[in-house]
Amino acid sequence: MFGFDDLIRLLIAIFFILPIVTVIRETGYYVMATVLGATEKKLIIGSGPTMFRLKTIEIRRYFFMYSWVEYDKVRPKSQLWKVLLYASPILSNMTAGLTVNFLVGQGILASNIFWQTFLFYVFYYVLFDMLPVYLPDGQPTNGRAIFDLVWHQKESSYVKSAWKINDEEESGADTQAQKETKQNRGRNRDGNEEKERPVKN
């Protein structure tokens, strides 16, 4: 039964643990992008209106909802460095998770619900990042991006829809699996296009 104590745990997970885990993940990107000399890099924490910003870090009002790293170009263009860049969020979360797990096992940190929930979400993100799949909008997971670089010798392209780009250039850079994912995202099990459903206000 879901009780008051469970509600408190849920709120702690949403407003504290998940943001911490997400920031650790994106910090891996940020650090590796810095090492690779990325230009115009920015770590954005949360969504909504900007509360305050530093030179390359931006904090938004809904800090617990989504975070990401933006950058233009990295200087080394070899496949190895690109693999390390995509692997960096996996490595940062894995390092944090293994460290906390060791400290809990040694009794240095208390084995309480906070750290148990922290470890759950850390390793959830690690597993999710490692899955070599495309999301419905065509965005590759980091595992898929690494797979494409190693197996196909090709970098998966993904540009947020808010960015203004040339559609032909975007589609031409997609891998075949990425194209199929985008084509199938609106189809049902029978392979037919799903009808647009009315939106209820």
C-alpha positions as CSV (number, residue, x, y, z in Angstrom):
1,M,0.0,0.0,0.0
2,F,1.3,3.5,-0.9
3,G,1.4,5.5,2.3
4,F,2.7,8.8,3.5
5,D,6.2,7.6,4.0
6,D,6.3,6.4,0.4
7,L,5.1,9.9,-0.7
8,I,8.0,11.4,1.1
9,R,10.5,9.0,-0.5
10,L,9.0,9.8,-3.9
11,L,9.4,13.5,-3.4
12,I,13.0,13.1,-2.2
13,A,13.7,11.0,-5.3
14,I,12.2,13.5,-7.7
15,F,13.6,16.7,-6.2
16,F,16.9,15.6,-4.9
17,I,18.2,12.2,-6.0
18,L,17.2,12.3,-9.7
19,P,18.6,15.8,-10.2
20,I,21.9,14.7,-8.6
21,V,22.1,11.6,-10.7
22,T,21.3,13.6,-13.9
23,V,23.9,16.2,-13.1
24,I,26.6,13.5,-12.5
25,R,25.7,12.1,-15.9
26,E,25.8,15.4,-17.7
27,T,29.0,16.3,-15.9
28,G,30.7,13.4,-17.6
29,Y,29.8,14.9,-20.9
30,Y,30.9,18.4,-19.8
31,V,34.3,17.3,-18.5
32,M,35.1,15.2,-21.6
33,A,33.9,18.0,-23.9
34,T,36.2,20.3,-22.0
35,V,39.1,17.9,-22.3
36,L,38.5,17.6,-26.1
37,G,38.5,21.4,-26.5
38,A,34.8,21.8,-27.3
39,T,33.7,25.3,-28.4
40,E,30.6,27.1,-27.1
41,K,29.9,24.4,-24.5
42,K,27.2,24.8,-21.9
43,L,25.9,22.6,-19.1
44,I,22.1,23.3,-18.7
45,I,20.5,22.0,-15.6
46,G,16.7,21.8,-15.6
47,S,14.1,23.3,-17.9
48,G,11.9,26.4,-18.0
49,P,13.1,30.0,-17.4
50,T,16.7,30.6,-16.5
51,M,17.2,31.4,-12.8
52,F,20.9,32.3,-13.1
53,R,23.9,31.4,-15.2
54,L,27.7,31.3,-15.0
55,K,30.0,31.4,-18.0
56,T,29.3,27.8,-19.2
57,I,26.6,26.6,-16.7
58,E,23.0,27.5,-16.6
59,I,20.4,26.7,-13.9
60,R,16.8,26.8,-14.8
61,R,13.7,27.0,-12.6
62,Y,12.6,23.3,-12.9
63,F,16.0,22.0,-12.0
64,F,14.7,18.5,-11.4
65,M,13.4,18.1,-15.0
66,Y,15.9,17.2,-17.6
67,S,19.5,18.4,-18.1
68,W,21.8,18.4,-21.1
69,V,25.1,19.6,-22.5
70,E,25.5,21.8,-25.6
71,Y,28.6,22.3,-27.6
72,D,29.6,23.1,-31.2
73,K,32.7,21.2,-32.1
74,V,35.4,19.1,-30.5
75,R,39.0,19.5,-31.7
76,P,40.1,15.9,-32.0
77,K,37.9,14.3,-34.8
78,S,39.1,10.7,-34.5
79,Q,36.6,7.9,-33.8
80,L,38.3,7.0,-30.5
81,W,37.7,10.5,-29.1
82,K,34.1,10.4,-30.2
83,V,33.6,7.0,-28.5
84,L,35.1,8.4,-25.3
85,L,32.7,11.4,-25.5
86,Y,29.6,9.2,-25.8
87,A,30.9,6.9,-23.1
88,S,31.6,9.7,-20.6
89,P,28.1,9.9,-19.1
90,I,28.1,6.1,-18.6
91,L,31.6,6.2,-17.0
92,S,30.7,9.1,-14.7
93,N,27.5,7.4,-13.4
94,M,29.2,4.1,-13.1
95,T,32.1,5.6,-11.1
96,A,29.7,7.4,-8.8
97,G,27.6,4.3,-8.3
98,L,30.5,2.0,-7.6
99,T,32.1,4.5,-5.2
100,V,28.9,4.9,-3.2
101,N,28.3,1.1,-3.3
102,F,31.8,0.5,-1.9
103,L,31.3,3.2,0.8
104,V,28.0,1.7,1.9
105,G,29.5,-1.8,1.9
106,Q,32.3,-0.6,4.1
107,G,29.9,1.0,6.5
108,I,31.3,4.5,5.8
109,L,27.9,5.6,4.4
110,A,24.7,4.4,6.1
111,S,22.7,1.8,4.2
112,N,19.5,3.8,4.2
113,I,16.7,4.5,1.7
114,F,18.5,7.6,0.3
115,W,21.6,5.8,-0.9
116,Q,19.6,2.7,-2.0
117,T,17.4,4.9,-4.2
118,F,20.5,6.8,-5.4
119,L,22.2,3.5,-6.5
120,F,19.0,2.4,-8.2
121,Y,18.8,5.4,-10.4
122,V,22.5,5.6,-11.1
123,F,22.6,2.1,-12.4
124,Y,19.3,2.6,-14.2
125,Y,20.9,5.4,-16.2
126,V,24.0,3.3,-16.8
127,L,21.9,0.4,-18.2
128,F,19.6,2.8,-20.2
129,D,22.6,4.6,-21.7
130,M,24.3,1.3,-22.7
131,L,21.3,-0.1,-24.6
132,P,22.2,0.3,-28.4
133,V,18.8,1.6,-29.5
134,Y,17.2,4.6,-31.1
135,L,14.5,6.5,-29.3
136,P,11.2,7.2,-31.1
137,D,12.3,10.6,-32.3
138,G,15.5,9.2,-33.8
139,Q,17.8,10.2,-31.0
140,P,20.4,7.5,-30.4
141,T,21.3,6.3,-26.9
142,N,25.0,6.7,-26.1
143,G,25.3,2.9,-26.5
144,R,23.8,3.1,-30.0
145,A,26.0,6.1,-30.9
146,I,29.1,4.1,-29.8
147,F,27.9,1.0,-31.7
148,D,27.4,3.1,-34.9
149,L,30.9,4.6,-34.6
150,V,32.6,1.2,-34.0
151,W,30.5,-1.1,-36.2
152,H,29.3,1.3,-39.0
153,Q,32.2,3.8,-38.8
154,K,29.5,6.4,-38.9
155,E,28.3,8.9,-36.4
156,S,24.6,8.9,-35.6
157,S,23.1,12.3,-36.4
158,Y,20.5,13.9,-34.2
159,V,19.4,17.5,-34.1
160,K,16.7,18.8,-31.8
161,S,13.6,19.8,-33.6
162,A,13.9,23.3,-32.2
163,W,17.1,23.9,-34.2
164,K,16.7,25.2,-37.7
165,I,18.4,22.8,-40.1
166,N,18.1,21.6,-43.7
167,D,15.9,18.5,-43.7
168,E,17.8,16.9,-46.6
169,E,21.1,17.2,-44.8
170,E,19.6,15.7,-41.6
171,S,18.0,12.7,-43.4
172,G,21.2,12.1,-45.4
173,A,23.3,11.8,-42.2
174,D,20.9,9.2,-40.6
175,T,21.9,5.6,-40.3
176,Q,19.5,3.0,-41.9
177,A,18.3,1.8,-38.5
178,Q,17.7,5.4,-37.5
179,K,15.6,6.0,-40.6
180,E,13.6,2.8,-39.9
181,T,12.9,3.9,-36.3
182,K,11.6,7.3,-37.4
183,Q,9.4,5.6,-40.0
184,N,7.9,3.1,-37.6
185,R,7.3,5.3,-34.6
186,G,3.7,6.1,-35.8
187,R,2.7,2.6,-36.8
188,N,0.8,0.0,-34.8
189,R,1.5,-3.7,-34.5
190,D,-0.1,-4.4,-37.9
191,G,2.2,-2.0,-39.7
192,N,-0.6,0.5,-40.4
193,E,-0.3,4.2,-39.7
194,E,-2.0,5.2,-36.4
195,K,-4.8,7.8,-36.7
196,E,-4.2,11.0,-35.0
197,R,-6.1,11.1,-31.7
198,P,-8.0,14.1,-30.5
199,V,-6.5,16.0,-27.6
200,K,-8.6,16.5,-24.6
201,N,-8.1,19.7,-22.6
